[in-house]
Amino acid sequence: MKYTITTLSMLLLSLTLTGCNMPPAEETVVEEKAPAITDTSTVLVTVNGFPITDQQYEVFVRSISNEVPLEDIDPAKKEQIISEMIDRVLLQEYASKWGLDKEMRLAIALDLQRQLLLALAAKKNILENDIKVTEEQLKERYAIEKENTYPTEFHIQHINVATEDEAKDIIVKLDGGGDFSTLAKELSLDKSKENGGDLGWIQKTAIQPIVFDSIASLEKNSYSKTPVQTQAGWQVLKLLDSRPVTFLEFEQAKEHLLPAIQRELLMKKIAAMRDTANIEFNKM
């Protein structure tokens, strides 16, 4: 999973801009402060006294990609990344000198970015520590998915145009012996035209109900005699072939089922938080 993460320098600035409610003057409040987090990793470079550390470098790289191993980054690329970090520190200093960090809209944006990072971290922690998906749950979901899957998948070709009249004209040309692939390359509006309108093998859940109804009524190598209107436009459909759906074995399917169940349980967890939270809406 990839996350888009702001740089550490922006995060640090956001932390300084996060406001807190001050107690009334007559009250004495003893506030327990969280212990400061100290970055003790190796300092790679210092910019006007501001250290850029190995830990910051790693976080910065992870903000770009979660998939590239740090050890695979060659020295030239690492130097380029650190150079970008240096530039951002200098630009942050410039922004502070001009008081840009005091602008309300920027302060709010930075606080929202901090909130996003913490929300992502919270979701990750919930998935790792609060949500346990059992083998029985996976098997139950596998059985449900298998039972609810339409047993046939279709190899579909289509021509997608803007108007019903255009689609009707294409059907007339096909009735007159026109070649479906050639007409798709000439007239279709989407990228499938490059393949002569070939959409490949598609299961029922991947297509709109109106498209499925049209395709399911066709014989092999036949095309729809009436245009089919979809959100993308007006379509002329052709069924190239059909075959039984091949189901993955349970052990193979688990890796696909697990994230889906985890997402559902995560949403339930968040919904439970909302149910117990004190949320008051003002008139909007």
N, C-alpha and C positions, 0 to 999 in steps of 0.2 A: 504494500500500500504506500502510495506516495502522498506526502503532505507538503503544502507550500508554506514554508516557515520564514518569518522575517529574520533579519540578521540579529546577532546578539547585541550589537550597538543600539539598534532600534528598540530592542526589548528592554535594555537597561534604561534607555531614555523614557520608555513607557512606564517603567516602574517608578521613576521619580515624579511622573505626572499624575499618578493615581491618587486621587484625593481621599480624604477620610473626614468623617463628621467630628468636629471639635465639641467637647463637652461644655456645658454652661460654666461660666466663670466661677460660680459659687461651689461647684462640685469638684471633688478631688477624685480623679480616676487613675488607678494604677493599671497601666497597660502592659500586658505581657507581650514582649516582642519575640518574634521568631528568631532563632539564632542566625546570624549572618552566614551566607554560603560563601566560602572562600575557594577560589579556583587556584589550586596548588600545582596545576600541570605546568609543563615547561613553557617558558616565555619564548616565543619565536621571534618577536620584534617589538620594539617599544616606539610609539608615535607620540611625541610631545608628552612623554611620561605615562601614556596609556598603553598598558601591555596587551599584546595580542598573543594569546596562549594556544598551546596545542589543542586544548579542549574546545576553545572558541573556533579554531580552524575546523575541527571535526564537526561541530554543530553547524557551521557555515556550509560545509560540504554536504551534510545531510539535508540542509534546507534546499539544496539544488537537486539532490537525488538520494534516495534511500538504498539504491541498488548497486552503486559503484563502490567496490571495496577500496578503502583508503590506500591500501598497499599497491593498488593498481594505478594510482595517480603518479605519473612520471614527474621528475623534478621540475621540468619546464612548466607543466600545468600547475603544480603546486605553487611555484613562484608567481604565476599569473593570478591564482586565487588569492594569495596573500597580498598581492598588489591591489586587488580589488578591495580587500578588507582595509588596507591602509587608506585608500581613497575614501572609504565610507567613514572612517574615524575622523579624517580631516574635514569632511563635509558635515559631520555631526558637530564638530567644534565650531565650524562656520555658522551653522544654524543656531547654536546656542548663543554665540556672540551677537547675532542679530535678533535674538529673542523669539526665534521661530518656534521654539519649544513651548512658548507661553501662549501661542495662538490656540483659541478654544477648539476649533475644528480639528486641528492637528493633534491636540491633546486627547480629544475624544477618539480619533482614529487610532492613536497609539494604544489607548486603553482597551479598545475593542480588539486590537491585534493581540494584546496580552491575554485578553479573555479567550480568544480563539485558541491560542497555544495551550492554555490551561484546560480548555474543554477537550481538545484533542488528547492531551495527556490523561485526562480523567477517563475518556472513553477507552483508551489503551489499557489503563489500569483496571477498569471494570472488566474488560474482555479477558485479561490475564489472571485476575484474582477473584472476581465476583461471579463470573459466569462459567459454569462447568457443564459441558455437553457430554452426555453419557453415550455409550455404544448403543443402548436401547433406543435413545432418542434419534440417533442417526439411522438406525434400522427402521424405525417407525416412519421417519420422513422419507426414506428410500422407498418404502412400500407405497406410501401415499403418492409420491411423484410418479412412480411406475404405473400405478393404477389410473392416475389422472392424465397421463400422457396419451395423446392420440396415437394409435398404433402405426399410422402411416405418415411418411414424410414425402415431400414433393420436390421435383426438380422443375423450377419455374423459369419462364422467360416472359418478359413484358416489354411493352412500349408505353412510355409515360408522356402524355402531352397536356397542353394547358386547357383545352376546351373539348366539350363533348362532340362538336362537329368534326374536329380534327381526328378524334378517335374513330368516329363513324366512317370517315373517309379512309382511314387505314384499314378498317375491316373490309370495305369495298375493294381496296387494292389486294388484300389477302384473298378474298373470294375470287378475284380475277387471276390468281396465280402468283401474286407478289411474294417475295421471300421475306420471312419474318425478321431474320437477322439483319438483312440489308436495310429494311425499313427502320428497324430499331437504331442502327448506326446513323441513319440520316435524320431521323425525326425525334427520337426520345430525348427527354430533357435532363435525365440524371446520368450519373457516371457509368451506369451499367451499359450505356450505349456503346462503350468501348469494347464490350464483350458481346455485342449483338443483343443486348437486353437480358443476358443470362444472369439469373440471380442465385444459381447454385441450388443445393438441397436445403429446403426450409421446412421446419416443423410448424404445426398449427399455431403454437403459442407465439411464433415470431411474425405472424402476419395478421392483418386486420380481419375481423369476422367476415366482412363483405367479400374480401379477396379469397378467403378460405372457401366460402360458399360457392364462389364462381369456379375456383380450381377443382374442388371436390366433385363438381358436376361434369367435368370435362373428361373425355377419353384421351388416351395417350396420343400425343402429337396433334391434338386439336386445340383451337383457340376460341376465346369468348366471342360470341356473336353480337353481344351488346356491350358497350363501354361500361367500365366499373369506376365509379367515382370514389376517390380516396382523398385524404388530406394533402397528398402530394400532387394530385391532379387527376386526369382521366386516363385510365389504363386499359390496354388491350392485353389480355393474359393468354399464355400458352402453356399447356402441361406437356413437358418433355418426357417425364417418366415419374413413376412412384415406386416406393419400396417400403417394406416394414422397417420401423424404427429399431435400431440396434441399441439396446440398453447397456450401459457400463455395468460391470460387476460391482458389487457393493464396495469392495476394498478400493476400487478405482474411483467410485462415485463419492466416497467419503470426503475427499479433499475439496469437492465442489459443494457438498451439502453443509459441511461444518461452517464456512463463513456465512451462509444464508441463515442458518439457525442462530448463529451468534448475533447477527444484525437484528434479528427479530427480538431476541432476548434483551439486547442492548436498548432497543426502542421501548420495550416493556419496563425496563429499569428506569429509563428517563421519564416515562409516563408516570411511574410510581412516585418519582421525585416531585413531579408537578402536582400530583394528588395531595401530597403532604405539605406543599409549599404554601406560603401566604402570598397569593398573587392578587393584586387589586388593580383593575383596569379603570382608568379615567375615560371620560367621553372622548371619542376619537372623531 
